Amino acid sequence: MHFLNPMLQSHPMESPFIQTWLNRLADKYTPDLFTPSLAAQSSSECEPQVDIFDARHGSVIYTEFSDTVKTAEAIAVQNGRLLSVGHFHEVYKTVKQTEGFVRIHQLQSNEAIMPSCMSAHCYLVESALCRHYADLGLHGLSGAATRVSQDYSCDYVSNSLTYLDSSLSKGSCLFCFGLEPYLLNWGKPLESLSVQALDALDIDRPVCIVSSDFSTAYVNTQLIDRVKASALGKSPSFKSFIQSVRKHSFVTAEAMSILPWAFNDHELIWQLSELSASFNGIIEQAKRQGVCHFEAAIQSQFVALLFDSLVASEPQKRCSFSTYETYQCHMDELARLDHCEVLKSAQLSRLSQQTSVGLSMGRLATSGFKWVNDYHFNELLVPCKSVLRTGCNLCLQSNFPSEPLSPLRLAEIASERDIEAMPAHYTCEQRTLDPSERITLVQALNALTHGAAQHINMCNYNAVGSEANFMILGCDPLCSGARLRDVKIKSARLSML
């Protein structure tokens, strides 16, 4: 699949800014920063117990979403592993042959069980780093909202900076991520965020706002002075950096690698020491959103080292993990494409049934109608239906941390294809981007579960005898008509809690 590689190598987490930041952290890293918790080190056997989930009374258990949706009356989970699936009496008969305490959970009529979701090709280490700072993107300061900000404007950014300034200790950098420059000012130059404009806000600390694609940044004079005072301040690259900022009034993609030098040694050590807490916060958030497995993208030996240390220090086994080296290209029996947004018709025709395509859904819901038509006039934006029509496996990806951890939101985007950001600016026809590429909700849910498992070549996903990755929903995802992103979720692996 080499013909698509150049288009797929520009992920924000592989930007010069992130690479320089990681290199600076590598100089401060020591092996004793992350101490494995007692819970992670414990190898004691837990008492055998089995949970039976009973769906005979008006609820439903979905075991697989495919052309024919598969359901079951009951499933049995023994110490976190799937013991049996099928009719209740068959499941109960199997359970009675085992030793241990048996618990039967009768699902409520408004509840449903479905396979948990897989998060393929995401950037966990880099996201944990970014979580140290605020997200000024369309999803607000938390970066985890299920609704985009509808008052996204320069006033929103200014108010957020003022709010954040009051919460930081003296001397710390005010770093922010996720800014969407085009939507913020509808394609016009952002003079309101120039160096002079940020200085006028009178925030007495270095300020840096990095765009969502890590291609531009907006800084004040104090941040430039902080970089000047660093070891890089007397180098020729710093002089080029100053000339570029004076010319454009913001930091361009070529100069982004200079910005991490604004972090002093104290801040770098703090970032490393707090990395474990940020990482565990992401895992906890993922659990609440129904994610059972992360495939972490590894782009360097240092990222691999940090990731292994963070997984070892994770206090509970709330998720499982695997890794994928971003530089590798699968040319084996499962050729795969990752964080793909656009395809041309000629490229679609070259896909085969052995290909697995990971489509990034977030841009679809937050791109402006004019941007799509002007820039992608000869390309298909997130062509879900076309990919399935070729016979390829489809995996929906959040591009995390570019988008929040909300798999069910991705299913809605794929099946509705509606713009979320600032709907009042669009006509009804403009709000839906290329409805011919809509897929059914069943197809979208499959792309988050078994389709995602196939994408990462996980053969034993929810197989009897393997880990039971199911979640309990507060409604039937196929029949209730409720907004899936708002549905309450809890894990069905009760014996592991």
Beta strands, then each sheet from edge to edge (+ up, - down):
strand 1: 49-54
strand 2: 60-64
strand 3: 70-72
strand 4: 74-78
strand 5: 81-86
strand 6: 101-106
strand 7: 112-115
strand 8: 117-122
strand 9: 134-135
strand 10: 174-179
strand 11: 207-211
strand 12: 217-219
strand 13: 291-298
strand 14: 320-325
strand 15: 335-340
strand 16: 342-343
strand 17: 355-360
strand 18: 380-381
strand 19: 393-397
strand 20: 470-473
strand 21: 489-491
sheet 1: 5+ 4- 1+ 6+
sheet 2: 3+ 2- 7- 20+ 21-
sheet 3: 8+ 13+ 14+
sheet 4: 9+ 10+ 11+ 12-
sheet 5: 15+ 17+ 19+
sheet 6: 16+ 18-
end
